Amino acid sequence: MADNIDIAQRNQLNQVKVAFKNYDIPSLKECEICGEDIPIQRQKLGAVKLCIDCATHAEKQNNR
């Protein structure tokens, strides 16, 4: 049976899990949420699907 320390450690590990992106996938030219153009410099990163504003908003929502 898990004690409080085990549960706390499991919760902490779940918070730091990161889904790795495949940067070989081409970026979108338009944000899939708002439809705004994604700047060329951002597209060059690869695997970009969101504009900066939508990406920032999504990250804030995920960190709550």
PEDA-V882971 format. One line per field, one symbol per residue. phi: phi as a letter, one per 40 degrees, with the letter a starting at -180 (. if undefined). A space follows every 50 residues. Layout:
phi=???
//
This chain:
phi=.ccccccccccccccccbcccccccccccbcccbgcccddcccccggcbb cccccccccccccc
//
